[in-house]
């Protein structure tokens, strides 16, 4: 319902600290897995025991921070941890 100024008040619902910590923990688990070996999408889901949409979310988060790469091999996409840039001396 609008107030005197004609604006409608609303509440902003943010994820709890616990939810944010869970997301960060899972993304770290995924990155740790990808550092050990490249994984196909299905292997990520099975290895972390997570749903496909959850795996996509974590992969997207890692991509936003340039922490993972992907490569196509034999018709499948494999994800791996990004290699750190080589330092120039």
N, C-alpha and C positions, 0 to 999 in steps of 0.2 A: 504494500500500500504506500503510495507516495506521501512524503512529508510536506511541510509548508513550502519548501523550495521546489516542489514538484519532482523530487528525486525519490527513487525507491531504494530503501535500505536493504542491504544484503549482507550475508556473512560469507567470509572466505574460508573455505575448508582446505587446510594444508595437511600433507602427510605428517604423521607423528615422527618424532625423532627415532623411535624404534623401527618404523617402516623404512625410513631413510637408511638407517644402519643396516637393515636386512638387504636392501637393494645394493648398497656398497659392498657388503660382504659377498653376495652372490656374484657381482661383477668381478671382484678380486679372485674368487674361485675360478671363474671362467678364464680370466687372464692367466692365472697360474697354470691351468690346463693347457692353454694355447702356447705357453712358453715351452712346455715339455714336448709337444708334437702338434702338427697340423691336424685339425679335426673337421670332418664333414658335419653339416648342421644336425643330422640325426644323431651322430655320436655325441655332440654337445648336449642334446636333450637327454639322451640316455645316461651319459657320464655324470651329469649334475642332477638327474632325476627331476627335470623341470619340463613344463609345457612348452610347446613351440612358440607361442606368443611371448612367453617370458624370456626364452632364449633370444628371440629377435630384439627384445627391449635391451637386454644386456649387451648384445653385439652392437646395437645402435649407439649405446652409451660409450662403448670403447672406441667406436669409429669417430664419434664427436671429439674425442681427445687424441685421435691419431695413435691409438694403442694397439690396433690390430690391422692386419692385411688379409686379403683373400686371393686365391688363385684357382683357376679352373683346370681340372685334370680329369680326363676320361669322362667328361660329361657331368662331373660333380664339382661343387664349390667347396674348397677347403679353407678354413680360417686358421690363422696363426697370429702369434704376437708380432707386432711391428718391430723391425730391427731398429736399434737406435742409430741416428745418423753418425756417419764416420767423422771423427774429429780431424781437422786439418792442422798439421803441424808445420 
